[in-house]
Amino acid sequence: MLIAIVQIPGIERPKEDAIAAARSSAPTFAKLPGLICKYYLNGVNGGGGVYIWESREAADAWYNEGWAEMMERRFGAKPMLTYYDNYVVLDNVKAELRVDGVAENVGQ
């Protein structure tokens, strides 16, 4: 699994505007091959997203050569993209630890 964090510097949006923008873009992200989930970010340092991808190849297909320029035109600021490999997930809702996608019980 791969985590991509996109940060777009700028002004914090009011909550209602951030939600409206997320609702507007969600159908596009719902169709992306290899995207497991996206967390929309909004705060005093700007906005962005945390993306959970099945693979680096799936992420690279989205963050292609023209992606940064398109984002800068759209938001008026250059985005920062950071990739992280993700091998282990602690899920407190399910009370499990997933290592390379395989679930283990977490001692309580």
C-alpha positions in Angstrom: 0.0 0.0 0.0 1.1 3.6 -0.6 0.1 6.8 1.1 0.3 10.1 -0.8 -0.1 13.3 1.0 -0.9 16.4 -1.1 -0.6 19.8 0.5 -1.8 23.0 -1.2 -0.8 26.1 0.7 -3.4 28.8 0.9 -6.2 30.2 2.9 -8.4 27.9 5.1 -11.8 27.4 3.6 -15.0 27.8 5.7 -16.3 24.3 6.6 -19.3 24.6 4.3 -17.1 25.5 1.3 -14.6 22.6 2.1 -17.5 20.1 2.3 -19.0 21.4 -1.0 -15.7 21.2 -2.8 -15.2 17.6 -1.5 -18.7 16.6 -2.6 -18.1 18.1 -6.0 -14.8 16.2 -6.6 -15.7 12.9 -4.9 -17.2 11.4 -8.1 -13.9 11.8 -9.9 -11.9 10.2 -7.1 -14.5 7.4 -6.7 -13.6 6.2 -10.2 -9.8 6.2 -9.9 -8.3 2.8 -10.4 -6.2 1.7 -7.4 -7.4 4.5 -5.0 -8.5 2.9 -1.8 -9.7 6.0 0.0 -9.1 9.8 0.2 -9.2 12.0 3.3 -9.9 15.7 2.4 -7.8 18.2 4.4 -8.6 21.8 5.3 -6.8 24.0 7.8 -5.0 27.2 8.5 -2.0 26.0 6.4 -4.2 25.3 3.4 -5.8 22.2 2.0 -5.1 18.9 0.3 -5.6 15.3 0.8 -4.3 12.0 2.2 -4.7 9.3 -0.4 -4.4 5.6 0.2 -3.4 3.8 -3.0 -3.0 0.1 -3.8 0.3 0.7 -5.4 2.9 3.2 -6.5 1.9 2.5 -10.1 -1.7 3.5 -9.4 -0.6 6.7 -7.7 1.8 7.6 -10.5 -1.0 7.2 -13.1 -2.9 10.0 -11.3 0.1 12.2 -10.4 1.3 12.3 -13.9 3.4 15.0 -15.7 0.7 17.6 -16.0 -0.8 17.1 -12.6 1.2 19.7 -10.6 0.6 22.4 -13.2 -3.1 21.6 -13.4 -3.4 21.9 -9.6 -1.5 25.2 -9.6 -3.8 26.6 -12.2 -6.9 25.4 -10.2 -5.8 26.5 -6.7 -3.3 29.3 -7.4 -0.5 27.5 -5.5 2.0 24.8 -6.3 1.1 21.5 -4.5 3.5 19.5 -2.5 3.3 15.7 -3.0 4.9 13.2 -0.6 4.8 9.4 -0.9 5.1 7.0 1.9 5.2 3.2 1.8 2.7 1.7 4.2 3.2 -1.8 5.5 1.4 -1.7 8.8 -2.1 -0.3 9.8 -3.5 -0.2 13.3 -7.3 -0.1 13.1 -8.8 0.6 16.5 -12.4 0.4 15.2 -11.8 -3.3 14.1 -9.3 -3.9 16.9 -6.8 -5.3 14.4 -3.3 -4.8 13.2 -2.8 -5.3 9.4 0.7 -6.2 8.2 1.0 -6.2 4.5 -2.8 -6.4 4.3 -3.1 -9.5 6.7 -5.1 -8.8 9.8 -3.9 -9.7 13.3 -5.8 -9.3 16.5 -4.5 -6.5 18.7 -4.2 -7.4 22.4 -6.6 -5.3 24.6 
